[in-house]
Amino acid sequence: MSVPPSFPQAPLPPGPGAADPPFDLAEAASYRFWTDEHVRFNDLDPVGHVNNNAFGVYFESGRVALHHALRARVDMRGHAIVMRKITIDYLAEITYPNAVRVGTRVARLGRTSWTTGSGLFVGDRCHATALSVSVLVDVASHRPTPIPDDLRSAMEGFL
């Protein structure tokens, strides 16, 4: 199988967002932006608790909702947001049925990328945290592009 020429052939160097954020990902007070989710029977593994892949879907819901909120504030035509990296720390199991709340915020802003911090809560207890790095890409060139000032300003509202 060959790799398309637009994709790097060599391993990527360590990306932005590797350090711990300046807030506690497991504290609900760290978040002002929330997304509600619920555990589906389909999310369970054979042991009867939520599968680790479903945690990623819950975090994706929060991240996409935050990106949607940003798109509502600024014109992002010609740009796409792509995921570069995600790290999830699993702190406790989640069972069915349950309501899940995802806290999401911008943790760091770079030149072409940003780190999003997230916490997954059932009630007051944090069951998982995540750090993800997203990159702003020019749709025409498929290359990273600097974050425009209006988008940067909107993102700063979620720091």
Residue pairs with C-beta under 8 A, 6 or more apart in sequence:
3 9
6 142
12 84
15 84
15 85
15 113
15 133
16 108
16 110
16 113
16 115
16 133
17 85
17 107
17 108
17 113
17 114
17 115
17 131
17 132
17 133
21 107
21 108
21 115
21 117
21 131
22 107
23 30
23 105
23 107
23 117
24 30
25 89
25 117
25 118
25 119
25 126
25 129
25 130
25 131
26 91
26 119
26 126
26 129
27 119
27 126
28 103
28 119
28 121
28 124
28 126
30 103
30 105
30 117
30 119
31 103
31 104
31 105
31 119
32 105
32 158
33 62
33 65
33 66
33 69
33 103
33 104
33 105
33 158
34 62
34 101
34 102
34 103
34 104
35 61
35 62
35 65
35 101
35 102
35 104
36 99
36 100
36 101
36 102
37 58
37 61
37 99
37 100
37 101
37 102
38 97
38 98
38 99
38 100
39 50
39 54
39 94
39 95
39 96
39 97
39 98
39 99
39 100
40 54
40 96
41 96
43 50
43 51
43 54
43 57
43 96
44 50
44 51
44 96
45 51
48 95
48 96
49 93
49 94
49 95
50 93
50 94
50 95
50 96
52 88
52 90
55 88
55 90
55 94
55 120
55 127
55 128
55 130
56 86
56 88
56 130
58 100
58 102
58 120
59 86
59 88
59 102
59 118
59 120
59 128
59 130
59 132
61 102
62 102
62 103
62 104
62 118
63 104
63 116
63 118
63 132
63 134
65 104
66 104
66 105
66 106
66 116
66 158
67 81
67 134
69 158
70 76
70 151
70 154
70 155
70 158
73 154
74 148
74 150
74 151
74 154
75 150
76 151
78 138
78 139
78 140
79 136
79 137
79 138
79 139
79 145
80 136
80 137
80 139
81 134
81 135
81 136
81 137
82 134
82 135
82 137
83 132
83 133
83 134
83 135
84 113
84 133
84 134
84 135
85 132
85 133
86 130
86 131
86 132
86 133
87 130
87 131
87 132
88 128
88 129
88 130
89 128
89 129
89 130
90 127
90 128
91 126
91 127
91 128
91 129
92 125
92 126
92 127
92 128
93 127
94 100
94 120
94 122
94 127
98 122
99 122
100 120
100 121
100 122
100 127
101 120
101 121
101 122
102 118
102 119
102 120
102 121
103 118
103 119
103 121
104 116
104 117
104 118
104 158
105 116
105 117
105 118
105 158
105 159
106 114
106 115
106 116
106 117
106 155
106 156
106 158
106 159
107 114
107 115
107 116
107 117
107 131
107 159
108 114
108 115
109 147
109 152
109 155
109 156
109 159
110 147
111 146
111 147
112 135
112 136
112 144
112 145
112 146
112 147
113 133
113 134
113 135
113 136
113 144
114 133
114 134
114 147
114 155
115 131
115 132
115 133
116 130
116 131
116 132
116 133
116 134
117 129
117 130
117 131
118 129
118 130
118 131
118 132
119 126
119 128
119 129
119 130
120 126
120 127
120 128
120 129
120 130
121 127
135 144
136 144
136 145
136 146
136 147
136 151
137 143
137 144
137 145
138 144
138 145
147 155
